[in-house]
């Protein structure tokens, strides 16, 4: 029996399209923002591998003290994109030292 919860289905979010839209340069992720905001709680307590299965590799990541990690996914075009917004919106996922998502922010 597994100790983690099963990988959820995100409604009205095309996860394959999300994965292809690296750094949100094509704007497809922005179209999914409203659906994502209503389902943030589904991403809590998932293992790092489950998040990667759902959303793909993060656009950026950060290793923090005590083995905590942060994954960042751009929702609006990143500064590296030609069509970058002046302020980028990101999905931020914080993982605890055991590799489970513990906080989800859209900022």
C-alpha positions as CSV (number, residue, x, y, z in Angstrom):
1,X,0.0,0.0,0.0
2,X,1.4,3.4,-1.0
3,X,1.7,6.2,1.5
4,X,1.0,9.0,-0.9
5,X,-2.3,10.0,-2.5
6,X,-2.9,9.2,-6.1
7,X,-2.1,11.6,-8.9
8,X,-5.2,13.8,-9.5
9,X,-6.9,14.7,-12.7
10,X,-6.9,18.5,-13.3
11,X,-10.2,19.5,-14.9
12,X,-10.2,21.9,-17.8
13,X,-6.4,21.9,-17.9
14,X,-4.7,20.2,-20.8
15,X,-1.5,19.0,-19.1
16,X,0.2,18.0,-22.3
17,X,-0.3,21.5,-23.7
18,X,0.9,22.9,-20.4
19,X,4.1,20.8,-20.6
20,X,4.8,21.9,-24.2
21,X,4.4,25.6,-23.3
22,X,7.8,26.0,-21.6
23,X,8.2,29.4,-19.9
24,X,4.6,30.2,-21.1
25,X,6.0,31.7,-24.3
26,X,3.0,30.7,-26.4
27,X,0.4,31.9,-23.9
28,X,-1.4,28.6,-23.6
29,X,-0.9,28.3,-19.8
30,X,-2.5,31.7,-19.3
31,X,-5.7,30.4,-20.8
32,X,-5.7,27.7,-18.0
33,X,-5.2,30.1,-15.1
34,X,-8.8,30.3,-13.9
35,X,-9.1,26.5,-13.9
36,X,-5.8,26.2,-12.1
37,X,-6.7,28.7,-9.4
38,X,-9.8,26.7,-8.5
39,X,-7.9,23.4,-8.2
40,X,-4.7,24.4,-6.4
41,X,-5.6,22.2,-3.4
42,X,-5.4,19.1,-5.7
43,X,-1.6,19.7,-5.9
44,X,-1.0,19.6,-2.2
45,X,0.6,16.6,-0.6
46,X,1.8,15.2,-3.9
47,X,5.2,13.8,-4.4
48,X,7.7,15.6,-6.5
49,X,7.5,12.9,-9.2
50,X,3.7,13.3,-9.3
51,X,4.0,17.0,-9.9
52,X,6.4,16.4,-12.8
53,X,4.1,13.8,-14.2
54,X,1.2,16.3,-14.2
55,X,3.0,19.6,-15.1
56,X,6.3,18.5,-16.6
57,X,9.8,19.8,-15.5
58,X,9.6,23.2,-13.8
59,X,10.7,26.3,-15.7
60,X,12.9,27.2,-12.7
61,X,13.7,25.5,-9.4
62,X,15.4,26.5,-6.2
63,X,17.0,24.4,-3.5
64,X,16.4,25.9,-0.1
65,X,17.7,25.2,3.4
66,X,17.0,21.9,5.0
67,X,16.4,20.1,1.6
68,X,13.3,22.1,0.8
69,X,12.7,22.8,-2.9
70,X,10.7,25.3,-4.9
71,X,9.4,24.6,-8.4
72,X,8.3,27.6,-10.5
73,X,6.1,27.4,-13.6
74,X,5.4,30.5,-15.6
75,X,1.8,31.2,-16.4
76,X,2.4,34.4,-18.3
77,X,5.4,34.7,-20.6
78,X,8.7,34.6,-18.9
79,X,11.2,37.5,-19.2
80,X,13.2,35.2,-21.7
81,X,10.2,35.2,-24.1
82,X,9.9,37.7,-27.0
83,X,6.3,38.5,-25.9
84,X,7.2,38.8,-22.1
85,X,4.8,40.7,-19.8
86,X,6.3,43.4,-17.6
87,X,5.2,41.3,-14.6
88,X,5.2,37.5,-14.9
89,X,2.7,35.4,-13.1
90,X,4.0,32.1,-11.8
91,X,2.8,28.9,-10.1
92,X,5.1,28.3,-7.2
93,X,5.2,24.9,-5.5
94,X,7.1,24.4,-2.2
95,X,8.3,20.9,-1.3
96,X,9.2,19.7,2.2
97,X,12.4,17.7,2.9
98,X,10.5,14.5,2.2
99,X,9.6,15.6,-1.3
100,X,5.9,16.3,-0.8
101,X,4.3,19.6,-2.0
102,X,3.3,21.6,1.1
103,X,2.4,25.1,-0.3
104,X,1.0,26.2,-3.6
105,X,1.0,29.9,-4.7
106,X,0.0,31.7,-7.8
107,X,1.8,35.1,-7.7
